[in-house]
Amino acid sequence: MTSAGSGKVGWALQQDYAEAAAVLSSEGHENTIYELSGKLLTQEEFAAVLGTVLGKEVSVQHVDDAAYADIMKVVGVPDFLIPFLVNIQKDIREGTLEIENSDFKKLLGRPAAPVSERLVQSVKGIS
Protein backbone atom coordinates (compact mmCIF):
# COMPACT_ATOMS: atom_id res chain seq x y z
CA MET A 1 0.00 0.00 0.00
CA THR A 2 1.15 3.53 -0.69
CA SER A 3 0.09 6.36 1.57
CA ALA A 4 0.67 10.06 1.95
CA GLY A 5 -1.03 10.01 5.37
CA SER A 6 -0.40 8.39 8.72
CA GLY A 7 -3.42 9.20 10.94
CA LYS A 8 -6.46 7.06 11.63
CA VAL A 9 -9.63 6.59 9.61
CA GLY A 10 -12.91 4.91 10.49
CA TRP A 11 -13.33 1.91 8.19
CA ALA A 12 -16.76 0.39 7.56
CA LEU A 13 -18.29 -2.09 5.12
CA GLN A 14 -20.22 -0.99 2.05
CA GLN A 15 -23.03 -3.24 3.27
CA ASP A 16 -23.20 -1.29 6.55
CA TYR A 17 -23.51 1.99 4.65
CA ALA A 18 -26.24 0.50 2.43
CA GLU A 19 -28.19 -0.74 5.45
CA ALA A 20 -27.83 2.65 7.13
CA ALA A 21 -29.07 4.38 3.95
CA ALA A 22 -32.16 2.15 3.95
CA VAL A 23 -32.89 3.09 7.56
CA LEU A 24 -32.32 6.77 6.80
CA SER A 25 -34.90 6.63 4.01
CA SER A 26 -37.56 5.78 6.58
CA GLU A 27 -39.43 8.38 8.61
CA GLY A 28 -37.96 9.96 11.69
CA HIS A 29 -34.52 10.88 10.38
CA GLU A 30 -35.39 14.16 8.67
CA ASN A 31 -33.05 17.08 9.47
CA THR A 32 -30.72 14.79 11.44
CA ILE A 33 -27.02 14.52 10.78
CA TYR A 34 -25.26 11.21 11.31
CA GLU A 35 -21.53 10.60 11.16
CA LEU A 36 -21.10 7.04 9.93
CA SER A 37 -17.69 5.78 10.92
CA GLY A 38 -16.34 2.38 11.74
CA LYS A 39 -13.45 1.43 13.99
CA LEU A 40 -10.52 3.80 13.72
CA LEU A 41 -7.44 2.19 12.19
CA THR A 42 -4.15 3.56 10.99
CA GLN A 43 -3.19 2.57 7.48
CA GLU A 44 -0.57 0.27 9.01
CA GLU A 45 -3.28 -1.44 11.09
CA PHE A 46 -5.46 -1.76 7.98
CA ALA A 47 -2.52 -3.25 6.06
CA ALA A 48 -1.92 -5.73 8.91
CA VAL A 49 -5.56 -6.87 8.75
CA LEU A 50 -5.30 -7.18 4.96
CA GLY A 51 -2.07 -9.14 5.37
CA THR A 52 -3.80 -11.55 7.75
CA VAL A 53 -6.63 -12.05 5.27
CA LEU A 54 -4.20 -12.59 2.39
CA GLY A 55 -1.81 -14.72 4.45
CA LYS A 56 1.18 -12.53 3.62
CA GLU A 57 2.78 -9.30 4.77
CA VAL A 58 1.36 -6.05 3.38
CA SER A 59 3.47 -2.98 4.10
CA VAL A 60 2.63 0.70 3.86
CA GLN A 61 5.02 2.98 2.02
CA HIS A 62 4.70 6.61 3.15
CA VAL A 63 5.41 9.14 0.42
CA ASP A 64 4.91 12.88 0.08
CA ASP A 65 1.83 14.28 -1.64
CA ALA A 66 3.59 14.85 -4.98
CA ALA A 67 4.91 11.28 -5.10
CA TYR A 68 1.48 9.96 -4.10
CA ALA A 69 -0.15 11.96 -6.93
CA ASP A 70 2.43 10.58 -9.39
CA ILE A 71 1.75 7.00 -8.24
CA MET A 72 -2.02 7.49 -8.61
CA LYS A 73 -1.48 8.81 -12.14
CA VAL A 74 0.76 5.84 -13.08
CA VAL A 75 -1.84 3.31 -11.85
CA GLY A 76 -4.49 4.96 -14.04
CA VAL A 77 -6.48 7.16 -11.68
CA PRO A 78 -8.17 9.88 -13.79
CA ASP A 79 -6.44 13.26 -13.46
CA PHE A 80 -9.54 14.98 -12.08
CA LEU A 81 -9.65 12.56 -9.09
CA ILE A 82 -6.01 12.83 -8.07
CA PRO A 83 -6.30 16.11 -6.09
CA PHE A 84 -9.31 14.64 -4.25
CA LEU A 85 -7.33 11.52 -3.29
CA VAL A 86 -4.29 13.57 -2.25
CA ASN A 87 -6.54 15.71 -0.05
CA ILE A 88 -8.01 12.59 1.58
CA GLN A 89 -4.48 11.48 2.46
CA LYS A 90 -3.74 14.98 3.80
CA ASP A 91 -6.89 14.84 5.94
CA ILE A 92 -5.87 11.41 7.27
CA ARG A 93 -2.37 12.69 8.07
CA GLU A 94 -3.77 15.75 9.88
CA GLY A 95 -6.33 13.71 11.86
CA THR A 96 -9.32 15.40 10.21
CA LEU A 97 -10.95 12.03 9.49
CA GLU A 98 -10.33 10.58 12.98
CA ILE A 99 -14.01 10.36 13.84
CA GLU A 100 -15.38 7.34 15.63
CA ASN A 101 -18.89 7.30 17.01
CA SER A 102 -21.91 5.10 17.59
CA ASP A 103 -24.19 6.32 14.78
CA PHE A 104 -24.07 2.94 13.02
CA LYS A 105 -25.29 1.37 16.27
CA LYS A 106 -28.05 4.00 16.56
CA LEU A 107 -29.25 3.26 13.03
CA LEU A 108 -28.59 -0.47 12.70
CA GLY A 109 -28.89 -1.63 16.29
CA ARG A 110 -25.31 -2.92 16.07
CA PRO A 111 -21.85 -1.43 15.53
CA ALA A 112 -20.26 -1.41 12.09
CA ALA A 113 -18.90 -4.83 11.14
CA PRO A 114 -15.15 -5.36 11.48
CA VAL A 115 -13.21 -4.34 8.36
CA SER A 116 -11.71 -7.84 8.26
CA GLU A 117 -15.15 -9.20 7.22
CA ARG A 118 -15.25 -7.00 4.13
CA LEU A 119 -11.67 -7.80 3.24
CA VAL A 120 -12.42 -11.53 3.45
CA GLN A 121 -15.45 -11.01 1.18
CA SER A 122 -13.40 -8.94 -1.28
CA VAL A 123 -10.56 -11.44 -1.45
CA LYS A 124 -13.01 -14.31 -1.99
CA GLY A 125 -14.68 -12.29 -4.76
CA ILE A 126 -11.34 -11.85 -6.54
CA SER A 127 -10.21 -15.46 -6.13
SVG drawing of the C-alpha trace seen along z (x, -y; Angstrom):
<svg xmlns="http://www.w3.org/2000/svg" viewBox="-42 -20 50 38">
<polyline fill="none" stroke="black" stroke-width="0.4" points="0.0,0.0 1.2,-3.5 0.1,-6.4 0.7,-10.1 -1.0,-10.0 -0.4,-8.4 -3.4,-9.2 -6.5,-7.1 -9.6,-6.6 -12.9,-4.9 -13.3,-1.9 -16.8,-0.4 -18.3,2.1 -20.2,1.0 -23.0,3.2 -23.2,1.3 -23.5,-2.0 -26.2,-0.5 -28.2,0.7 -27.8,-2.7 -29.1,-4.4 -32.2,-2.1 -32.9,-3.1 -32.3,-6.8 -34.9,-6.6 -37.6,-5.8 -39.4,-8.4 -38.0,-10.0 -34.5,-10.9 -35.4,-14.2 -33.1,-17.1 -30.7,-14.8 -27.0,-14.5 -25.3,-11.2 -21.5,-10.6 -21.1,-7.0 -17.7,-5.8 -16.3,-2.4 -13.4,-1.4 -10.5,-3.8 -7.4,-2.2 -4.2,-3.6 -3.2,-2.6 -0.6,-0.3 -3.3,1.4 -5.5,1.8 -2.5,3.2 -1.9,5.7 -5.6,6.9 -5.3,7.2 -2.1,9.1 -3.8,11.5 -6.6,12.1 -4.2,12.6 -1.8,14.7 1.2,12.5 2.8,9.3 1.4,6.0 3.5,3.0 2.6,-0.7 5.0,-3.0 4.7,-6.6 5.4,-9.1 4.9,-12.9 1.8,-14.3 3.6,-14.9 4.9,-11.3 1.5,-10.0 -0.2,-12.0 2.4,-10.6 1.7,-7.0 -2.0,-7.5 -1.5,-8.8 0.8,-5.8 -1.8,-3.3 -4.5,-5.0 -6.5,-7.2 -8.2,-9.9 -6.4,-13.3 -9.5,-15.0 -9.7,-12.6 -6.0,-12.8 -6.3,-16.1 -9.3,-14.6 -7.3,-11.5 -4.3,-13.6 -6.5,-15.7 -8.0,-12.6 -4.5,-11.5 -3.7,-15.0 -6.9,-14.8 -5.9,-11.4 -2.4,-12.7 -3.8,-15.8 -6.3,-13.7 -9.3,-15.4 -11.0,-12.0 -10.3,-10.6 -14.0,-10.4 -15.4,-7.3 -18.9,-7.3 -21.9,-5.1 -24.2,-6.3 -24.1,-2.9 -25.3,-1.4 -28.1,-4.0 -29.2,-3.3 -28.6,0.5 -28.9,1.6 -25.3,2.9 -21.9,1.4 -20.3,1.4 -18.9,4.8 -15.1,5.4 -13.2,4.3 -11.7,7.8 -15.2,9.2 -15.2,7.0 -11.7,7.8 -12.4,11.5 -15.5,11.0 -13.4,8.9 -10.6,11.4 -13.0,14.3 -14.7,12.3 -11.3,11.8 -10.2,15.5"/>
</svg>
